């Protein structure tokens, strides 16, 4: 048994149950995304830790398809935003619109929610938008809420931002500032796949379309997985190592 920081115990049966669900999730993800086992494991780990994820790699490596597959398998509401230089913050978080009231009551500003109001937001090619638009995600990623004209709106929970970005040397990109990068738990470099995997895609995927995926994790199961993750014991030695690592990084920036 594993003793938790709260004095409770995570039983072997609970660990086994969680493992079975995660294995099933990874197996189905592997049907959609071929030849990227390490990427799938890291992405699943990030989601279970309730963190945001930044995927970096050249176009055509399956980054967008990975996010779409996750939303389908985990029964999460999903919205996609294609980031472009002309995208405005209001296009993401939403904006108030002046509307006529029923019964001749005049006009009133009514907030219309943007695509950020979903469990999983795919910010596709996030570094193609201007810094002002990128910053529209800061409060949402940290606080799980957005503020428009002094009014705060809570986002649906769970809430994840899975962003993709092209390598910074590509034309037409805006580097993400440190404050933005800090909101992501993981940044994963998506590598290309080998010849054998490409051959599987060519021979088994008609028009390159992935298989249809059915949900394997419902809302209750996902919440149960989150609860089990929170109960994993953090040994003192590991906590000390993390603290020293973070402290050393801060010292480097101070110098």
Helices and strands as residue ranges (DSSP letters): E 2-3, E 9-10, H 12-32, H 37-48, E 52-56, H 63-73, E 78-82, H 90-93, E 94-100, E 107-113, E 120-124, G 126-128, H 131-134, G 135-137, H 138-143, E 145-148, E 151-154, E 160-165, H 178-181, E 184-189, H 195-204, G 206-208, H 219-230, H 236-254
